[in-house]
């Protein structure tokens, strides 16, 4: 069986309203919203590619070409976010308790957040959890296809942790440095993907959890094969995507 990770992986990642199947379906299956969301990101990034800096401002003022499409795409995305917020408020007014990210956020903020601020938060949830991690995972599986030894080590590590003799025992030290008993990553300022400091990506930890979980589950059950001659092309956008996706042959593991 062949799949294309850029098309498949976003469906495995929660959008800003992951607790609602019908809303998740609207965010992943609705081509109109998905197209508007991607167009808004791509057209925004395109503003920095003009030979004359700031030329997009003229097009925006005159509502021409790409700026008109951007305005239409943003309006559709904003409309989607507004509908989610209205739905949440109606449910909260009748005492319906929800445990998704947005509901928890709205409860914690009370009435201190304006509708515009809440809408921006919804869009941030969607942007942080949609194309970013799926693009990162697509590149990861492509790199992994060139190193079957690394794939084998990942699977062995997962198997040892999940199916070991004491898999049911509570042993937090599995995930800690045996010498110091702590997990000490490199300084976040050394990496560009999530930035650092007060402007660090709000979805950083969620992204790591999503990607690690999906990698572990996929490699535990399947073998992946990519044509060794395939060389992906990069798309200049807000996230580093593969232009034509990544064709992958998937085979269920026999042991």
C-alpha positions as CSV (number, residue, x, y, z in Angstrom):
1,X,0.0,0.0,0.0
2,X,1.2,3.5,-0.8
3,X,0.3,6.6,1.1
4,X,1.3,10.3,1.0
5,X,2.2,11.5,4.5
6,X,1.5,15.2,3.9
7,X,-2.1,14.2,3.0
8,X,-2.5,11.5,5.7
9,X,-0.7,12.9,8.7
10,X,-2.7,16.1,9.3
11,X,-5.8,13.8,9.9
12,X,-3.9,12.2,12.8
13,X,-3.2,15.5,14.5
14,X,-5.8,17.4,16.6
15,X,-7.0,20.7,15.4
16,X,-7.8,23.5,17.8
17,X,-11.1,21.8,18.6
18,X,-10.1,18.2,18.8
19,X,-12.8,17.2,21.3
20,X,-15.5,17.7,18.7
21,X,-15.6,15.1,16.0
22,X,-17.9,17.2,13.8
23,X,-15.6,20.3,14.1
24,X,-12.5,18.2,13.5
25,X,-14.1,16.8,10.4
26,X,-14.9,20.3,9.2
27,X,-11.3,21.3,9.7
28,X,-9.8,18.3,8.0
29,X,-12.3,17.1,5.5
30,X,-13.8,20.4,4.3
31,X,-11.7,21.3,1.2
32,X,-12.9,24.9,1.3
33,X,-11.6,25.6,4.8
34,X,-8.4,23.6,4.3
35,X,-7.7,25.4,1.1
36,X,-8.4,28.8,2.7
37,X,-6.2,27.9,5.7
38,X,-3.2,26.9,3.5
39,X,-3.7,29.8,1.0
40,X,-3.7,32.3,3.9
41,X,-0.3,30.9,5.1
42,X,1.2,30.7,1.6
43,X,0.1,34.1,0.5
44,X,1.3,35.7,3.8
45,X,4.7,34.1,3.2
46,X,4.7,35.4,-0.4
47,X,4.7,39.0,0.8
48,X,8.4,38.6,1.5
49,X,9.3,37.4,-2.0
50,X,8.6,40.6,-4.0
51,X,11.5,42.2,-5.8
52,X,10.3,45.5,-4.5
53,X,9.9,45.4,-0.7
54,X,6.5,46.5,0.5
55,X,4.9,46.1,-3.0
56,X,2.2,43.9,-1.3
57,X,1.0,47.0,0.6
58,X,0.0,48.6,-2.6
59,X,-1.9,45.5,-3.7
60,X,-3.5,45.3,-0.3
61,X,-4.7,48.9,-0.5
62,X,-6.1,48.4,-3.9
63,X,-7.5,44.9,-3.1
64,X,-5.7,43.3,-6.1
65,X,-4.5,39.8,-7.0
66,X,-2.9,37.8,-4.2
67,X,-3.9,40.4,-1.5
68,X,-7.6,40.0,-2.5
69,X,-7.3,36.2,-2.3
70,X,-5.5,36.6,1.1
71,X,-8.3,38.8,2.4
72,X,-10.9,36.3,1.3
73,X,-9.0,33.3,2.8
74,X,-8.6,35.1,6.1
75,X,-12.3,36.0,6.2
76,X,-13.1,32.3,5.8
77,X,-10.7,31.2,8.5
78,X,-12.0,33.9,10.9
79,X,-15.5,32.8,10.2
80,X,-14.7,29.2,11.1
81,X,-13.0,30.3,14.3
82,X,-15.9,32.6,15.3
83,X,-18.3,29.6,14.8
84,X,-16.2,27.5,17.2
85,X,-16.2,30.2,19.8
86,X,-20.0,30.8,19.6
87,X,-20.6,27.1,19.9
88,X,-18.4,26.9,23.0
89,X,-20.1,29.9,24.6
90,X,-23.6,28.4,24.0
91,X,-22.5,25.1,25.5
92,X,-20.9,26.8,28.6
93,X,-24.1,28.9,29.1
94,X,-26.2,25.7,29.5
95,X,-23.6,24.1,31.8
96,X,-22.2,21.7,29.2
97,X,-18.6,20.9,30.4
98,X,-15.9,20.3,27.8
99,X,-12.3,19.4,28.2
100,X,-10.7,20.4,24.9
101,X,-8.0,23.1,24.7
102,X,-10.3,26.0,23.8
103,X,-12.9,25.2,26.5
104,X,-10.2,25.1,29.1
105,X,-8.7,28.3,27.8
106,X,-12.0,30.1,27.9
107,X,-12.7,28.9,31.4
108,X,-9.3,30.0,32.7
109,X,-9.6,33.4,31.1
110,X,-13.2,34.1,32.1
111,X,-14.5,37.4,30.6
112,X,-11.0,39.0,30.3
113,X,-10.6,38.0,26.7
114,X,-12.3,39.8,23.9
115,X,-13.9,37.9,20.9
116,X,-11.0,39.0,18.7
117,X,-8.4,37.7,21.2
118,X,-10.3,34.4,21.5
119,X,-10.4,34.1,17.7
120,X,-6.7,34.7,17.5
121,X,-6.2,31.9,20.1
122,X,-8.3,29.5,18.0
123,X,-6.3,30.3,14.9
124,X,-3.0,29.8,16.9
125,X,-4.2,26.4,18.0
126,X,-5.1,25.4,14.4
127,X,-1.8,26.8,13.0
128,X,0.4,25.2,15.7
129,X,-1.2,21.8,15.5
130,X,-2.0,21.3,11.8
131,X,0.6,21.6,9.0
132,X,3.6,22.1,11.2
133,X,3.9,18.7,12.8
134,X,2.7,16.9,9.7
135,X,5.4,18.6,7.6
136,X,8.1,17.8,10.2
137,X,7.0,14.1,10.3
138,X,7.0,13.9,6.5
139,X,10.7,15.0,6.4
140,X,11.4,12.7,9.4
141,X,10.1,9.6,7.6
142,X,12.0,10.5,4.4
143,X,15.3,10.8,6.4
144,X,14.5,7.7,8.3
145,X,14.0,5.7,5.0
146,X,17.7,6.2,4.3
147,X,18.8,4.7,7.7
148,X,17.1,1.4,8.3
149,X,19.5,0.8,11.2
150,X,18.1,3.9,12.9
151,X,14.6,2.7,12.2
152,X,15.5,-0.6,13.8
153,X,16.9,1.1,16.9
154,X,13.8,3.2,17.3
155,X,11.5,0.2,17.1
156,X,13.7,-1.8,19.5
157,X,13.6,1.1,21.9
158,X,9.8,1.3,21.7
159,X,9.5,-2.4,22.0
160,X,11.8,-2.6,25.0
161,X,9.9,0.2,26.8
162,X,6.4,-1.0,26.0
163,X,6.7,-4.8,25.9
164,X,9.6,-5.3,28.4
165,X,9.3,-7.7,31.3
166,X,8.3,-4.9,33.6
167,X,6.3,-2.9,31.1
168,X,3.4,-2.6,33.6
169,X,5.6,-1.3,36.4
170,X,5.7,2.4,37.1
171,X,9.3,3.3,36.5
172,X,9.8,7.0,35.6
173,X,13.5,6.4,35.4
174,X,13.0,4.8,32.0
175,X,12.9,8.3,30.5
176,X,15.6,9.9,32.6
177,X,19.4,10.1,32.3
178,X,20.8,7.2,34.2
179,X,23.7,9.2,35.4
180,X,21.9,12.3,36.7
181,X,18.3,11.3,36.8
182,X,17.2,14.3,34.8
183,X,16.3,15.2,31.2
184,X,18.4,18.2,30.1
185,X,17.8,19.2,26.5
186,X,20.0,21.7,24.6
187,X,19.2,25.4,24.9
188,X,16.1,26.2,22.9
189,X,18.0,29.3,21.5
190,X,20.1,26.9,19.4
191,X,17.1,25.8,17.3
192,X,15.0,27.9,14.9
193,X,11.9,25.7,14.6
194,X,10.2,26.8,17.8
195,X,12.2,30.0,18.7
196,X,12.7,30.7,22.4
197,X,12.0,33.3,25.1
198,X,8.7,35.1,25.4
199,X,7.9,34.4,21.7
200,X,8.4,30.7,21.9
201,X,5.9,28.6,20.0
202,X,2.9,27.8,22.2
203,X,2.5,24.4,20.7
204,X,6.1,23.2,21.1
205,X,5.6,20.5,23.8
206,X,2.3,19.4,22.1
207,X,4.2,19.0,18.8
208,X,6.9,16.9,20.4
209,X,4.3,14.7,22.0
210,X,2.4,14.3,18.8
211,X,5.4,13.4,16.7
212,X,7.0,11.0,19.2
213,X,3.6,9.2,19.6
214,X,3.0,8.9,15.9
215,X,6.6,7.7,15.1
216,X,6.4,5.1,17.9
217,X,3.0,3.8,16.8
218,X,3.8,3.7,13.1
219,X,7.2,2.0,13.4
220,X,5.8,-0.5,15.9
221,X,3.2,-1.8,13.4
222,X,4.6,-1.0,9.9
223,X,7.7,-1.1,7.7
224,X,8.1,2.0,5.5
225,X,10.0,2.1,2.2
226,X,10.8,5.1,0.1
227,X,12.4,5.0,-3.4
228,X,16.1,5.7,-2.8
229,X,16.2,7.9,-6.0
230,X,13.4,10.2,-4.8
231,X,14.5,13.7,-3.9
232,X,11.9,15.9,-2.4
233,X,11.6,19.6,-3.3
234,X,11.0,22.2,-0.7
235,X,8.0,24.7,-0.7
236,X,8.7,28.2,0.5
237,X,6.0,28.8,3.0
238,X,5.5,29.4,6.7
239,X,6.3,25.7,7.3
240,X,8.9,23.7,5.4
241,X,6.7,21.4,3.3
242,X,7.5,18.9,0.6
243,X,6.3,20.1,-2.8
244,X,5.0,16.8,-4.1
245,X,4.6,14.9,-0.8
246,X,6.4,11.7,0.0
247,X,5.3,8.5,-1.7
248,X,5.8,5.7,0.9
249,X,5.2,2.0,0.6
250,X,3.7,0.6,3.8
251,X,3.9,-3.0,4.9
252,X,2.6,-4.5,8.1
253,X,5.3,-6.0,10.3
254,X,5.2,-9.7,10.7
255,X,6.9,-9.9,14.1
